[in-house]
Amino acid sequence: MMAAKEDLYTKVTPRRQRQLRPGTIKHGSSLDVLLSMGFPKTRAQKALVSTGGRSVQAACDWLFSHVDDPFLDDPLPREYVLYLRPSGPLLHQLSHFWQQSRVTCGKNKAHNIFPHVTLCQFFMCADSKLEALCEALQSTVCQWRGRFPNPLPLELYTSSNFIGLFVEEQCAEVLKKFAADFATEAASKADAHVEPHKKQLHVTLAYHFQTNHLAALEKLAKGIDVSLGCDWLAVLFSRDIRFANHETLRVMYPYAPQNEDELELVPGDFIFMSPVEQCSTSEGWVYGTSLSTGLSGLLPENYIVRADESDTWVFHGSHSFLNCASPSGAGGGFDGLDSRLLDEPGPGEPPSLSVICPPMQVLRVNSQSRLPKRSLFVCRHGERMDVVFGKHWLSQCFDVKGRYVRTNLNMPASLPVRSGGYRDYDKDAPITVFGSTQARLVGEALLESNTVIDFVYCSPSLRCVQTAHNILRGLQQEGKMKIRVEPGLFEWTKWVSGTSLPAWIPATDLAAANLSVDTTYRPHIPVSKLGVSESYDTYISRSFQVTKEILSDCQGKGNNVLVVAHASSLEACTRQIQGLSPQNSKDFVQVVRKIPYLGFCACEEQGDTGVWQLVDPPILPLTHGPNHSFNWRETLLQD
């Protein structure tokens, strides 16, 4: 492994970077604290740089988690890049384009990073020189205040596989002069060799997309008003040089190693995967390295999803060309595992510049403007018991007489009695306490946005019924509105283990368990019509059929229909009503993997044409992090 170190430098090619929390390291005092705690200087500096100078605590956590990292004491420098980031109204328009283009045409290469103008090639800087590098950037920006082109003229350009906003040539030369001045300062203060970008300066909007998406992307791009106000910010990012040519993946599910060559997985962590190292792995397994620990090993492929290339980058500071106050991020920062951003302005910073790297969130839509149109909302269920506590949760919670007792606070206090016995929970797991909270939060958000739900349909899976019930609680509609349990909304039956479908709880028993279920509803597709191990085409056709029949059944009776089902439902229930052909099964699975608990999408009917289109949901997305099991006896009671 160490013998290949020299190859790391030759493999590095320019790549994109990330949206992260500010952090110009002023680590003199932090470094002193870490040294006084007994950490070696090189390790302490590496920890501070790798966490963006967030705090001593963050650096300590990084050091403890990387204690077995084989590269912990290797003097490899990090790679840095300088970008221009838009802010204000123009950024909001670009963010909206990002979201709409992704929804309409799927992900393309531009989605790997937020809107930016590249000012230099990637360059290396020693950990001990980062503070000097940040000072070089701040000094250069101060010298350029008043000379920076404002507004920055941008012109739309499209080709068969690229769409971008190009900086007018004369202004581009001015920006290149700024980059050259920064290169001079970086060489003088931080001993870093920076090469200013020599190609045409531009903001990439889309590239490496399917040819048939060109017209739709071009139409969206023409809707961007490039004349809107914008303060361009000089921002500095870094990444771990070892993984410059690796694919970035995000862990979705926890995994405990079963063999010595396997890697432990923690949801929210990132995995770096080199395509070169995959040739010798078994089918269904990949070889990767954890961002949070630096350890490498084999891991199950279906526990991870593709992440944007920039998701693991560390943000080291942002400087405004209009504002002469202290740079954003001085004295703060964070590492790549935290995607939250500053909510408050920095010292002397105007509110319009407070959010330096806003996430690509769905823009809030005035729900009142949506009411006249028909809307279909599709939502995935909440966190499920068998995923959190494993397949053996039944043996942990039920005694020999089938009596339920929870063994963790995240387990529900009670469960509905099943006529077939508690073993029926094996294929039809309930949601956790947190799953109920997730669902209630979504309901409360819908209520806050003034979104009226007229009908609720859900899959027969208990986790979906419970999720729908708790959404109604958040909407303050519990008991007032009834859930229509529709077997046709169940997920692809090929994913069900064994030779039989789950033994779902009948609607009358669900109602007896105080769940708001409509016991008079007659399904469009009864359970008897579902087959075990159905083909992909059958599942897609079934989902399309039941969605059409639900919408037809509700027409003229209400505007908004909520479907609570599975991750696959967000794609299967909305794609064909938009007039789009189904994806192939492989691409479909890749989409499904990316949909989290309570993933929520909205589809709107376009007039009376019968054609539907995905639109911005009326609520914000819901993100949460893992909280691992804590055993005080094993952790605190030591011999």
Summary of the structure (lengths in Angstrom):
residues: 639
radius of gyration: 26.5
end to end distance: 37.1
largest distance: 81.0
contacts: 2062
relative contact order: 0.11
helix: 36%
strand: 17%
